[in-house]
Amino acid sequence: MFDLNYNAIKQEVEAEVCKEHGLHPEFVKTDEGFGIKACCDPFRIELVQKSEKMIEEETTRMLDQMMRDIFKE
């Protein structure tokens, strides 16, 4: 239906730093969506939850815009 722009999500995820290890994660785009490589599981789980929320917000914003565009005509 539509492709999400993962750049903003990637930048925000990769800007995070693990509190325990002081390392940055890596955001990887895949055919199925995306993956996050992190130094430890708790940090990766935190980032996955954060990115899922960001994707949900972006999807909602895109759908709202699509609906506005449909009813303009």
C-alpha positions as CSV (number, residue, x, y, z in Angstrom):
1,M,0.0,0.0,0.0
2,F,2.7,2.5,1.0
3,D,6.3,2.5,2.1
4,L,7.3,4.1,5.4
5,N,10.2,6.4,5.4
6,Y,12.6,4.6,7.8
7,N,15.2,7.3,7.8
8,A,13.9,9.3,10.7
9,I,13.4,6.1,12.7
10,K,16.9,4.9,11.8
11,Q,18.5,8.2,12.9
12,E,16.6,8.3,16.2
13,V,17.4,4.6,17.0
14,E,21.1,4.9,16.1
15,A,21.4,8.0,18.2
16,E,20.6,6.0,21.3
17,V,23.4,4.8,23.6
18,C,23.2,1.7,25.8
19,K,23.3,2.8,29.4
20,E,25.2,-0.3,30.4
21,H,27.8,-0.7,27.6
22,G,28.0,2.8,26.1
23,L,27.5,1.5,22.5
24,H,25.2,2.6,19.7
25,P,22.8,0.2,18.0
26,E,22.6,-0.5,14.2
27,F,19.3,-0.1,12.4
28,V,19.0,-2.6,9.5
29,K,16.3,-2.4,6.8
30,T,15.2,-5.9,5.6
31,D,12.7,-7.2,3.1
32,E,10.3,-7.8,5.9
33,G,10.7,-4.4,7.6
34,F,13.7,-3.7,9.8
35,G,16.0,-5.2,12.4
36,I,18.0,-3.7,15.2
37,K,21.4,-5.0,16.2
38,A,22.4,-4.0,19.8
39,C,25.0,-4.9,22.3
40,C,22.5,-6.6,24.7
41,D,19.0,-8.0,24.7
42,P,17.5,-5.5,27.1
43,F,18.7,-2.5,25.0
44,R,17.5,-4.2,21.8
45,I,14.0,-4.8,23.3
46,E,13.8,-1.2,24.5
47,L,14.7,0.0,21.0
48,V,12.3,-2.3,19.3
49,Q,9.4,-1.0,21.5
50,K,10.4,2.6,20.8
51,S,10.7,2.0,17.0
52,E,7.3,0.2,16.9
53,K,5.7,3.2,18.6
54,M,7.4,5.5,16.1
55,I,6.2,3.4,13.2
56,E,2.6,3.4,14.6
57,E,2.7,7.2,14.8
58,E,4.1,7.6,11.3
59,T,1.5,5.1,9.9
60,T,-1.3,7.0,11.6
61,R,0.0,10.3,10.2
62,M,0.3,8.9,6.7
63,L,-3.2,7.5,6.8
64,D,-4.6,10.8,8.1
65,Q,-2.9,12.6,5.2
66,M,-4.2,10.1,2.7
67,M,-7.8,10.5,4.0
68,R,-7.5,14.3,3.8
69,D,-6.2,14.0,0.2
70,I,-9.1,11.7,-0.8
71,F,-11.7,14.0,0.5
72,K,-10.2,17.1,-1.1
73,E,-11.3,16.0,-4.5
